[in-house]
Amino acid sequence: MAWLLVFLLCLGQIGAQFPNISAPSEHRLQKSLLQLFLKLRQEKFYDILLVYGEDCVFHSLSRLLPVSTVLVTSGSTNFEWNFSSLSLILSCGFQAEMEENYRTLIKLQTNRRIIILQEDIQPENVCDFYSKKEQYNIAMVKENFDQHEVVYSCRFFQDPNYEEVTLFGEKPIFIEQFRNMQGAPIRTITDNLAPRSMVTQDPKTGEKKWIGFVANLLNNFGEKVNATMAMQVELAEVNGTVFFVNISKWTANDLLDIGMSIDTTWEMANFDTFTYPYLMCSYCFMVPLPDKVPYWDVFGMIIDIPVLAVLFVIFCIFSLLLIYIQQKSWRNLSLYSVLMNDMCLRGFLGQPFPFPRQSSKKLKLICLLLCFASLMVTTMYEAYLKSFLYSPPPEPMMHTFSDLEKSRYKLAMNWVEMEMLRFKDTHKLQKVSDDQIQMFEDYYQFVRLRESFDRNFIFPVNSIRWGTYNEQQKLFDHPIFYYSDDFCLSRYSILSFPIRRHLPYRDIFEEHILRQKEFGLLNHWIDHSFLDMLSLGLTPYTDFSDPEDGWAIDVDDLYWVWGLYGLALGISCVCFALEIMGSISFWSRLKTYRWRRATN
């Protein structure tokens, strides 16, 4: 209401501001234009006037209005427009606005424009002129506007392409023309990459249609604005394939309006050819699950070196305590007696040992602790052994690119993605040799290989596509790949729709994106992607996992057991032989035996 009062005061002061006007018609024209500006402000607020052209009635009016004014008499600015976007553009003539500043054109493309027409200029010609410049919010008034008070407003989707609106009528001067496009085509093309865009057939009409979390959004937008999706199939290759990078290039070159695809914006200097971010995801690797530890390694991996060191220290302590308590001195203490203590060896191995007679309370306590240690050691080892033999643990997973270099796997990459990521500049794969990377010239060959779950390769994949692979693995006997979050190409990728640079309904499309996401449709489509792929036959029911080898343990799996058993048996035999040979009675009996044979 405050602005209404200000405009009314301006109308009342025009006579006082210009008491000696020689042409009363100019006075009436200014009054009518002020009423027009009041109506425009009621329809949509504005706080800046941008006036193109040399001296005209708009210049004198700008001094009366309580808003800021920018005068561009040359027809083009020499600076980037950084003022408010709530600007009303006024042109002193049909071709007074000849803006050449690219950034200013982008920012002021959808702003409302009022143009003064000379008597010989037809409104339809003006509408055609501005439509070629992708500017559609155009209204015109003639120099005798004060007499008829008629505004000529461009209407792009009707014939004739303009409409006469009276100043005090109920019809709005400017309308959202692209809210109803009257069946106009939206030029697009799809890359047919599941699950974001998948071709199917409409059961009612028999025509092709596309579904997926990318295609569905575009289809809904077409229905919302009453437009049709015009597939530009002539841009596709001979075999009908389309690469998503080419779609972004075609939209940047104005060959498409909106691409039925999404692309990353990693190195974009600006977002003139991309929309508001549609979704965000990570771009990491799907890595084959590591093989299970072979049975012959299970027996050794149970024994951890730090635990074995602690057990050895406890064994030595028990052995020292037993020797001291039994003999009451350290005289007969030796390394041999500590390490080869019979009671400790039998106790730690869980075997019975002779309990000394007339033992003291201290000796009984040590023997009790030895029995408890024996119970703990043998029970834990047996529990781990049975558990690991039933289900061997997997080998260590990969966490860095250095682990990838040490593994047997190759990294499968498409050459276009390598060029996009510019690994040589970012040093993402600095520690991976060229022999470890296998390049694929054909992107779809790379996708087919990834869909076959070949366990000889590691594949880059975004988290959205991995969701469908993970669901597919639930059909397998056991999963064979996992998504690695430890080393990625990009942990935060922004995916957006490629659009034409001067798309006039960009704001409506971006509003549509936000609303679809706000109501949860994007998450619903992504969650339903795998079922859509199954119904369309894009995902087979084939089990790509290898069959289990079975639970049988071969003789070769026990070679560590047999080897340690043979080694221990050999050491025992050597010790027994040394013990016999070290006995004095043995040598005396041997000498007597030889003397008897010599005398006989």
C-alpha positions as CSV (number, residue, x, y, z in Angstrom):
1,M,0.0,0.0,0.0
2,A,2.9,2.3,0.6
3,W,4.0,2.1,-3.0
4,L,0.5,2.7,-4.1
5,L,0.4,6.0,-2.2
6,V,3.8,7.0,-3.6
7,F,2.6,6.5,-7.1
8,L,-0.6,8.4,-6.5
9,L,1.4,11.3,-5.1
10,C,3.6,11.1,-8.2
11,L,0.5,11.4,-10.4
12,G,-0.7,14.4,-8.4
13,Q,2.6,16.1,-8.7
14,I,3.0,15.8,-12.4
15,G,1.0,19.0,-13.0
16,A,3.1,20.8,-10.4
17,Q,6.4,19.5,-11.8
18,F,5.5,20.6,-15.4
19,P,3.3,23.8,-15.1
20,N,4.5,25.2,-18.5
21,I,4.3,22.1,-20.6
22,S,3.7,23.2,-24.2
23,A,2.3,19.8,-25.3
24,P,-0.6,18.6,-23.1
25,S,-0.4,15.2,-24.8
26,E,3.1,14.6,-23.2
27,H,1.5,15.3,-19.8
28,R,-1.2,12.8,-20.5
29,L,1.3,10.2,-21.8
30,Q,3.4,10.4,-18.7
31,K,0.3,10.1,-16.5
32,S,-0.8,7.0,-18.4
33,L,2.7,5.4,-18.2
34,L,2.8,6.0,-14.5
35,Q,-0.5,4.1,-14.2
36,L,1.1,1.4,-16.3
37,F,4.1,1.1,-14.0
38,L,1.8,1.0,-11.0
39,K,0.0,-2.0,-12.6
40,L,3.2,-3.7,-13.4
41,R,4.5,-3.3,-9.9
42,Q,1.3,-4.8,-8.6
43,E,1.7,-7.8,-10.9
44,K,5.3,-8.3,-9.9
45,F,7.6,-6.2,-7.8
46,Y,10.6,-4.4,-9.3
47,D,13.1,-2.0,-7.7
48,I,15.3,-0.9,-10.6
49,L,14.6,0.6,-14.0
50,L,17.0,-0.2,-16.8
51,V,16.5,2.3,-19.7
52,Y,17.9,1.6,-23.1
53,G,18.1,4.3,-25.8
54,E,18.5,8.0,-26.1
55,D,16.3,10.7,-24.6
56,C,12.6,9.7,-24.5
57,V,9.6,9.9,-22.2
58,F,11.1,7.1,-20.0
59,H,14.0,9.4,-19.0
60,S,11.8,12.1,-17.6
61,L,9.5,9.6,-15.8
62,S,12.5,7.9,-14.1
63,R,13.1,11.2,-12.2
64,L,9.6,11.0,-10.8
65,L,9.6,7.3,-9.7
66,P,11.0,6.3,-6.3
67,V,13.2,3.6,-7.7
68,S,16.8,3.4,-8.9
69,T,17.5,4.0,-12.6
70,V,20.3,2.8,-14.9
71,L,20.6,4.7,-18.2
72,V,22.2,2.9,-21.2
73,T,22.0,5.4,-24.0
74,S,24.5,3.5,-26.2
75,G,22.2,0.4,-26.3
76,S,24.7,-1.9,-24.6
77,T,26.4,-2.1,-21.2
78,N,30.2,-2.3,-20.9
79,F,30.0,-4.1,-17.5
80,E,28.5,-7.2,-16.1
81,W,25.0,-6.7,-14.6
82,N,25.3,-7.1,-10.9
83,F,22.3,-5.3,-9.7
84,S,19.0,-6.8,-8.5
85,S,17.3,-9.3,-10.7
86,L,14.0,-7.5,-10.0
87,S,14.5,-5.1,-12.8
88,L,12.1,-3.6,-15.3
89,I,13.7,-2.9,-18.7
90,L,12.5,0.1,-20.7
91,S,13.4,0.6,-24.4
92,C,13.0,3.9,-26.2
93,G,12.6,2.2,-29.5
94,F,12.1,-1.1,-31.3
95,Q,15.9,-1.6,-31.6
96,A,17.1,0.5,-28.8
97,E,18.3,-2.5,-26.8
98,M,21.4,-3.9,-28.6
99,E,23.0,-5.6,-25.6
100,E,26.3,-7.3,-26.4
101,N,27.5,-8.2,-22.9
102,Y,27.1,-11.9,-22.7
103,R,26.7,-12.1,-18.9
104,T,24.2,-9.3,-18.9
105,L,22.1,-11.0,-21.5
106,I,22.1,-14.2,-19.5
107,K,21.0,-12.5,-16.3
108,L,18.4,-10.2,-17.9
109,Q,16.9,-12.8,-20.4
110,T,13.6,-13.4,-18.5
111,N,13.1,-9.8,-17.2
112,R,10.0,-7.9,-18.3
113,R,10.5,-5.3,-21.1
114,I,8.4,-2.3,-22.1
115,I,9.1,-0.8,-25.5
116,I,7.8,2.4,-27.1
117,L,6.8,1.8,-30.7
118,Q,6.6,4.3,-33.5
119,E,3.5,4.4,-35.5
120,D,4.8,2.4,-38.5
121,I,6.1,-0.6,-36.4
122,Q,3.9,-3.6,-36.2
123,P,3.7,-5.5,-32.9
124,E,4.1,-9.0,-34.5
125,N,7.4,-7.9,-36.0
126,V,8.7,-6.8,-32.7
127,C,7.6,-10.1,-31.1
128,D,9.3,-12.1,-33.8
129,F,12.5,-10.0,-33.4
130,Y,12.7,-10.6,-29.6
131,S,11.7,-14.3,-29.9
132,K,14.8,-14.8,-32.0
133,K,16.8,-13.4,-29.2
134,E,15.2,-15.8,-26.8
135,Q,13.4,-13.0,-25.0
136,Y,9.7,-13.5,-24.5
137,N,8.4,-11.2,-21.7
138,I,7.8,-8.3,-24.1
139,A,5.1,-5.6,-23.9
140,M,4.8,-2.6,-26.2
141,V,3.1,0.8,-26.1
142,K,2.7,3.2,-28.9
143,E,3.5,6.9,-28.8
144,N,-0.2,7.7,-28.5
145,F,-0.6,5.4,-25.5
146,D,-2.5,8.2,-23.6
147,Q,-5.3,8.1,-26.2
148,H,-6.1,4.4,-26.4
149,E,-4.3,3.0,-23.2
150,V,-3.7,-0.3,-25.0
151,V,-0.6,-2.5,-24.3
152,Y,0.5,-5.0,-26.9
153,S,1.9,-8.0,-25.0
154,C,3.7,-10.8,-26.9
155,R,2.1,-14.3,-26.7
156,F,4.5,-16.8,-28.2
157,F,2.3,-19.9,-28.4
158,Q,-0.7,-18.4,-30.2
159,D,-1.6,-16.8,-33.5
160,P,-1.3,-13.8,-33.8
161,N,1.7,-13.7,-31.6
162,Y,0.6,-10.8,-29.5
163,E,-2.5,-9.7,-27.5
164,E,-4.0,-6.3,-26.8
165,V,-4.4,-5.7,-23.1
166,T,-6.2,-2.5,-21.9
167,L,-4.6,-0.6,-19.1
168,F,-7.5,-0.9,-16.7
169,G,-8.6,-4.4,-17.8
170,E,-8.5,-7.6,-15.7
171,K,-6.0,-9.4,-18.0
172,P,-2.4,-9.3,-16.8
173,I,0.1,-7.7,-19.1
174,F,2.8,-10.4,-18.6
175,I,2.0,-14.1,-18.2
176,E,4.1,-17.2,-17.7
177,Q,4.0,-18.2,-21.3
178,F,6.0,-21.5,-20.8
179,R,3.6,-22.8,-18.2
180,N,1.5,-24.0,-21.2
181,M,3.6,-24.6,-24.3
182,Q,0.6,-25.7,-26.4
183,G,2.3,-29.0,-27.4
184,A,5.5,-27.3,-28.6
185,P,8.5,-29.7,-28.9
186,I,11.4,-29.9,-26.5
187,R,14.4,-31.1,-28.4
188,T,16.2,-33.9,-26.5
189,I,18.0,-37.2,-26.9
190,T,18.8,-40.0,-24.5
191,D,22.0,-42.0,-23.9
192,N,19.9,-45.2,-23.0
193,L,22.1,-45.9,-20.0
194,A,20.2,-47.9,-17.4
195,P,18.8,-47.2,-14.9
196,R,18.5,-43.5,-15.6
197,S,17.0,-43.8,-19.0
198,M,15.5,-47.1,-20.4
199,V,13.3,-47.5,-23.5
200,T,10.0,-49.3,-23.3
201,Q,6.7,-49.3,-25.3
202,D,3.5,-47.6,-24.3
203,P,0.9,-50.4,-24.1
204,K,-1.9,-48.0,-25.2
205,T,-0.3,-46.1,-28.1
206,G,2.5,-48.5,-29.0
207,E,5.0,-45.7,-29.2
208,K,8.4,-45.6,-27.6
209,K,8.7,-44.0,-24.2
210,W,11.5,-43.8,-21.7
211,I,11.5,-44.5,-18.0
212,G,14.1,-44.1,-15.3
213,F,15.0,-41.5,-12.7
214,V,16.2,-39.1,-15.4
215,A,13.6,-39.9,-18.1
216,N,10.7,-39.7,-15.6
217,L,11.6,-36.2,-14.6
218,L,11.6,-35.0,-18.2
219,N,8.4,-36.8,-19.0
220,N,6.7,-35.2,-16.0
221,F,8.0,-31.8,-17.1
222,G,6.6,-32.3,-20.6
223,E,3.2,-33.2,-19.1
224,K,3.3,-30.2,-16.7
225,V,4.0,-27.6,-19.4
226,N,2.0,-29.3,-22.1
227,A,5.0,-30.0,-24.3
228,T,6.2,-33.0,-26.4
229,M,9.5,-34.7,-26.3
230,A,11.1,-34.5,-29.7
231,M,13.9,-37.1,-29.9
232,Q,16.7,-35.8,-32.2
233,V,17.6,-39.3,-33.5
234,E,19.6,-37.8,-36.4
235,L,22.3,-36.9,-33.9
236,A,22.9,-40.5,-32.9
237,E,25.6,-42.6,-34.4
238,V,25.0,-45.2,-37.1
239,N,24.3,-48.0,-34.6
240,G,22.0,-45.7,-32.6
241,T,24.3,-45.3,-29.6
242,V,24.7,-41.9,-27.9
243,F,27.5,-41.1,-25.5
244,F,26.4,-38.8,-22.6
245,V,29.4,-36.5,-23.1
246,N,28.2,-35.8,-26.7
247,I,24.8,-34.9,-25.3
248,S,26.4,-32.2,-23.1
249,K,28.2,-30.8,-26.2
250,W,25.1,-30.8,-28.3
251,T,23.2,-28.8,-25.7
252,A,26.0,-26.4,-25.4
253,N,25.9,-25.9,-29.2
254,D,22.1,-25.3,-29.1
255,L,21.3,-28.5,-31.0
256,L,19.2,-29.7,-28.0
257,D,17.0,-28.0,-25.5
258,I,17.4,-30.4,-22.6
259,G,19.4,-33.6,-22.7
260,M,17.8,-36.7,-21.3
261,S,21.0,-37.4,-19.5
262,I,23.0,-36.2,-16.5
263,D,26.6,-35.2,-16.5
264,T,29.2,-34.1,-13.9
265,T,30.2,-30.5,-13.4
266,W,33.7,-31.1,-12.1
267,E,35.6,-28.5,-14.1
268,M,32.9,-26.1,-15.2
269,A,33.8,-22.4,-15.0
270,N,30.1,-21.6,-14.9
271,F,26.7,-23.4,-15.1
272,D,25.3,-21.7,-18.2
273,T,24.7,-25.1,-19.9
274,F,23.8,-27.1,-16.7
275,T,20.8,-26.9,-14.4
276,Y,20.5,-26.8,-10.7
277,P,22.2,-30.0,-9.3
278,Y,19.8,-32.9,-9.7
279,L,21.6,-35.4,-7.4
280,M,24.9,-35.9,-5.7
281,C,26.8,-39.1,-5.3
282,S,30.2,-40.6,-4.9
283,Y,32.3,-42.0,-7.7
284,C,34.3,-44.9,-6.4
285,F,35.2,-48.5,-7.4
286,M,33.4,-51.8,-7.3
287,V,36.0,-54.3,-6.2
288,P,35.8,-58.1,-6.2
289,L,35.4,-59.5,-2.7
290,P,38.7,-61.0,-1.6
291,D,39.2,-64.7,-1.7
292,K,38.8,-66.7,1.4
293,V,42.0,-67.8,3.2
294,P,43.0,-71.3,2.1
295,Y,42.7,-74.0,4.7
296,W,46.5,-74.6,4.9
297,D,46.9,-71.0,6.2
298,V,44.1,-71.3,8.8
299,F,46.2,-73.2,11.3
300,G,48.9,-70.6,11.3
301,M,46.8,-67.4,11.2
302,I,45.1,-68.3,14.5
303,I,48.3,-67.8,16.3
304,D,49.0,-64.1,16.5
305,I,52.7,-63.1,17.1
306,P,52.0,-60.7,20.0
307,V,49.8,-63.4,21.7
308,L,52.4,-66.0,21.2
309,A,55.0,-63.7,22.8
310,V,52.8,-63.2,25.8
311,L,52.2,-66.9,26.2
312,F,56.0,-67.5,26.0
313,V,56.6,-65.0,28.7
314,I,53.9,-66.7,30.9
315,F,55.4,-70.1,30.2
316,C,58.9,-68.9,31.3
317,I,57.4,-67.3,34.5
318,F,55.6,-70.6,35.4
319,S,58.7,-72.6,34.7
320,L,60.9,-70.4,36.9
321,L,58.4,-70.5,39.8
322,L,58.1,-74.3,39.6
323,I,61.9,-74.7,39.6
324,Y,62.4,-72.3,42.6
325,I,59.5,-73.7,44.7
326,Q,60.6,-77.3,44.2
327,Q,64.3,-76.8,44.8
328,K,64.3,-73.7,47.1
329,S,67.3,-72.3,45.2
330,W,68.6,-71.1,41.8
331,R,71.6,-73.4,41.7
332,N,70.4,-75.8,39.1
333,L,68.8,-73.1,37.0
334,S,69.6,-73.2,33.3
335,L,68.1,-72.2,30.0
336,Y,67.5,-75.8,29.2
337,S,65.6,-76.4,32.5
338,V,63.4,-73.3,31.9
339,L,62.5,-74.0,28.2
340,M,62.1,-77.7,28.5
341,N,60.3,-77.9,31.8
342,D,58.2,-81.0,31.6
343,M,55.3,-79.8,33.8
344,C,54.9,-76.5,31.9
345,L,55.1,-78.2,28.5
346,R,52.5,-80.7,29.3
347,G,50.3,-78.1,31.1
348,F,50.3,-75.6,28.2
349,L,49.5,-78.4,25.7
350,G,46.6,-79.5,27.8
351,Q,48.1,-82.9,28.7
352,P,48.2,-84.5,32.2
353,F,51.4,-84.1,34.2
354,P,52.7,-85.8,37.4
355,F,51.7,-83.8,40.5
356,P,54.5,-83.7,43.1
357,R,53.9,-85.4,46.5
358,Q,53.9,-83.4,49.7
359,S,53.6,-80.2,47.8
360,S,53.3,-76.8,49.5
361,K,50.4,-74.4,49.1
362,K,52.5,-72.2,46.8
363,L,53.2,-75.2,44.5
364,K,49.5,-76.2,44.5
365,L,48.6,-72.6,43.5
366,I,51.1,-72.5,40.7
367,C,49.8,-75.9,39.4
368,L,46.3,-74.6,39.6
369,L,47.2,-71.5,37.6
370,L,49.0,-73.7,35.1
371,C,45.9,-75.8,34.7
372,F,43.8,-72.7,34.1
373,A,46.3,-71.3,31.5
374,S,46.1,-74.7,29.8
375,L,42.4,-74.6,29.7
376,M,42.3,-71.1,28.3
377,V,45.0,-71.7,25.6
378,T,43.6,-75.0,24.3
379,T,39.9,-73.9,24.4
380,M,40.5,-70.6,22.5
381,Y,42.7,-72.3,19.9
382,E,40.2,-75.0,19.3
383,A,37.3,-72.5,19.1
384,Y,39.1,-70.4,16.6
385,L,40.2,-73.5,14.6
386,K,36.7,-74.9,14.3
387,S,35.2,-71.5,13.4
388,F,37.8,-70.8,10.7
389,L,37.6,-74.3,9.3
390,Y,33.8,-74.0,9.0
391,S,34.0,-70.5,7.4
392,P,37.5,-69.3,6.5
393,P,37.9,-65.5,6.9
394,P,38.5,-63.4,3.7
395,E,41.9,-62.0,2.8
396,P,42.5,-58.3,3.5
397,M,40.5,-55.8,1.5
398,M,42.0,-53.0,-0.6
399,H,42.1,-49.6,1.0
400,T,44.5,-47.6,-1.2
401,F,45.8,-47.4,-4.8
402,S,49.0,-49.0,-3.5
403,D,47.0,-52.1,-2.6
404,L,45.6,-52.0,-6.1
405,E,49.1,-52.0,-7.6
406,K,50.0,-55.0,-5.5
407,S,46.9,-57.0,-6.4
408,R,46.2,-59.3,-9.3
409,Y,43.3,-57.2,-10.6
410,K,43.3,-54.7,-13.5
411,L,41.5,-51.4,-13.5
412,A,39.0,-51.2,-16.3
413,M,38.5,-47.6,-17.6
414,N,37.0,-45.9,-20.6
415,W,39.3,-43.5,-22.4
416,V,36.7,-40.7,-22.3
417,E,36.4,-40.9,-18.5
418,M,40.2,-40.9,-18.2
419,E,40.3,-37.7,-20.3
420,M,37.6,-36.1,-18.3
421,L,39.1,-36.9,-15.0
422,R,42.6,-35.9,-16.1
423,F,44.4,-38.3,-13.9
424,K,47.8,-37.0,-15.0
425,D,47.0,-33.6,-13.6
426,T,45.3,-34.8,-10.4
427,H,47.6,-37.7,-9.8
428,K,44.8,-40.0,-8.8
429,L,46.5,-43.0,-10.3
430,Q,50.1,-42.0,-9.7
431,K,50.9,-45.2,-7.9
432,V,49.2,-47.5,-10.5
433,S,51.3,-48.5,-13.4
434,D,50.0,-48.4,-17.0
435,D,50.1,-52.2,-17.2
436,Q,47.6,-52.3,-14.3
437,I,45.0,-50.2,-16.3
438,Q,43.1,-51.6,-19.3
439,M,41.5,-49.0,-21.5
440,F,38.3,-49.5,-23.5
441,E,37.6,-47.4,-26.6
442,D,34.0,-48.4,-26.7
443,Y,32.1,-47.2,-23.6
444,Y,29.3,-49.7,-24.1
445,Q,31.8,-52.5,-24.2
446,F,33.1,-51.3,-20.9
447,V,29.5,-51.2,-19.5
448,R,28.8,-54.8,-20.7
449,L,32.0,-56.0,-19.1
450,R,31.0,-54.4,-15.8
451,E,27.6,-55.9,-16.0
452,S,29.1,-59.4,-16.4
453,F,30.8,-59.1,-13.0
454,D,34.2,-60.1,-14.3
455,R,36.3,-60.7,-11.2
456,N,39.5,-60.0,-13.1
457,F,38.8,-56.2,-13.1
458,I,38.0,-53.3,-10.8
459,F,35.4,-51.0,-12.2
460,P,34.7,-47.3,-11.5
461,V,31.0,-46.8,-10.8
462,N,28.9,-44.1,-9.1
463,S,26.9,-44.9,-5.9
464,I,23.6,-44.7,-7.7
465,R,24.5,-47.4,-10.3
466,W,26.1,-49.5,-7.6
467,G,22.7,-49.7,-5.9
468,T,21.3,-51.8,-8.8
469,Y,24.4,-54.0,-8.9
470,N,24.1,-54.6,-5.2
471,E,20.4,-55.6,-5.6
472,Q,21.3,-57.9,-8.5
473,Q,23.9,-59.7,-6.3
474,K,21.1,-60.7,-4.0
475,L,20.0,-63.1,-6.7
476,F,23.4,-64.8,-6.6
477,D,24.5,-67.6,-4.4
478,H,26.8,-65.2,-2.7
479,P,28.0,-61.6,-3.4
480,I,31.2,-61.2,-5.5
481,F,31.7,-57.4,-5.5
482,Y,31.7,-54.7,-2.9
483,Y,31.6,-50.9,-3.2
484,S,34.9,-49.4,-1.8
485,D,34.6,-46.1,0.0
486,D,38.3,-46.1,0.9
487,F,39.7,-45.0,-2.4
488,C,37.6,-43.1,-4.9
489,L,37.9,-40.9,-8.0
490,S,35.4,-38.4,-6.5
491,R,33.7,-38.6,-3.1
492,Y,31.3,-35.8,-4.0
493,S,30.1,-35.7,-7.6
494,I,27.4,-33.2,-8.7
495,L,25.2,-34.4,-11.5
496,S,23.0,-32.0,-13.5
497,F,20.9,-31.9,-16.7
498,P,22.6,-30.4,-19.7
499,I,20.5,-27.6,-21.1
500,R,20.7,-25.0,-23.9
501,R,22.5,-21.8,-22.9
502,H,19.6,-19.4,-23.5
503,L,16.7,-21.8,-22.6
504,P,13.8,-19.4,-21.8
505,Y,12.1,-21.8,-19.4
506,R,15.2,-22.7,-17.5
507,D,13.7,-21.3,-14.2
508,I,10.5,-23.3,-14.7
509,F,12.5,-26.5,-15.3
510,E,14.8,-25.9,-12.3
511,E,11.7,-25.3,-10.1
512,H,10.3,-28.6,-11.4
513,I,13.5,-30.4,-10.4
514,L,13.3,-29.0,-6.9
515,R,9.7,-29.9,-6.5
516,Q,10.2,-33.5,-7.7
517,K,13.0,-33.9,-5.3
518,E,11.1,-32.3,-2.5
519,F,8.2,-34.7,-2.8
520,G,10.6,-37.7,-2.7
521,L,10.0,-38.9,-6.3
522,L,13.7,-39.0,-7.1
523,N,14.4,-41.4,-4.2
524,H,11.4,-43.5,-5.2
525,W,12.6,-43.8,-8.8
526,I,16.1,-44.7,-7.7
527,D,14.8,-47.4,-5.3
528,H,12.6,-48.8,-8.0
529,S,15.4,-48.8,-10.7
530,F,16.4,-52.4,-10.2
531,L,12.8,-53.7,-10.6
532,D,12.4,-51.6,-13.7
533,M,15.5,-53.2,-15.2
534,L,14.3,-56.7,-14.3
535,S,10.9,-56.1,-15.9
536,L,12.5,-54.7,-19.1
537,G,14.9,-57.6,-19.3
538,L,18.0,-55.3,-18.9
539,T,19.1,-57.3,-15.9
540,P,19.4,-61.1,-16.3
541,Y,18.6,-63.6,-13.6
542,T,22.0,-65.2,-14.3
543,D,24.1,-66.1,-11.2
544,F,27.6,-64.8,-12.0
545,S,29.0,-66.1,-8.7
546,D,31.3,-69.1,-8.9
547,P,30.0,-72.3,-7.2
548,E,31.5,-73.2,-3.8
549,D,34.2,-75.7,-3.8
550,G,32.6,-77.6,-0.9
551,W,33.5,-78.1,2.7
552,A,35.9,-81.1,2.2
553,I,39.5,-80.6,3.4
554,D,42.1,-82.2,1.1
555,V,45.3,-83.7,2.3
556,D,47.2,-80.8,0.7
557,D,45.4,-78.5,3.1
558,L,47.0,-80.2,6.0
559,Y,50.6,-79.9,4.8
560,W,51.4,-77.4,7.6
561,V,50.1,-79.8,10.2
562,W,52.0,-82.7,8.7
563,G,55.1,-80.6,8.4
564,L,55.0,-79.4,12.0
565,Y,54.2,-82.9,13.2
566,G,57.2,-84.3,11.3
567,L,59.5,-81.5,12.6
568,A,58.4,-82.0,16.2
569,L,58.8,-85.8,15.9
570,G,62.3,-85.3,14.4
571,I,63.3,-83.0,17.2
572,S,62.0,-85.5,19.8
573,C,64.0,-88.3,18.2
574,V,67.2,-86.2,18.2
575,C,66.7,-85.2,21.8
576,F,66.0,-88.8,22.8
577,A,69.2,-89.9,21.0
578,L,71.3,-87.2,22.6
579,E,69.9,-88.1,26.0
580,I,70.7,-91.7,25.6
581,M,74.2,-91.0,24.2
582,G,74.9,-88.6,27.0
583,S,74.3,-91.2,29.7
584,I,77.5,-92.7,31.4
585,S,75.9,-96.2,31.9
586,F,75.3,-96.3,28.2
587,W,78.9,-96.0,27.3
588,S,80.0,-98.5,30.0
589,R,77.6,-101.1,28.7
590,L,78.8,-100.4,25.2
591,K,82.5,-101.0,26.2
592,T,81.6,-104.2,28.1
593,Y,79.7,-105.4,25.1
594,R,82.6,-104.8,22.7
595,W,85.1,-106.4,25.1
596,R,83.0,-109.6,25.3
597,R,82.8,-109.8,21.6
598,A,86.5,-109.3,21.3
599,T,87.3,-112.0,23.8
600,N,84.9,-114.5,22.2
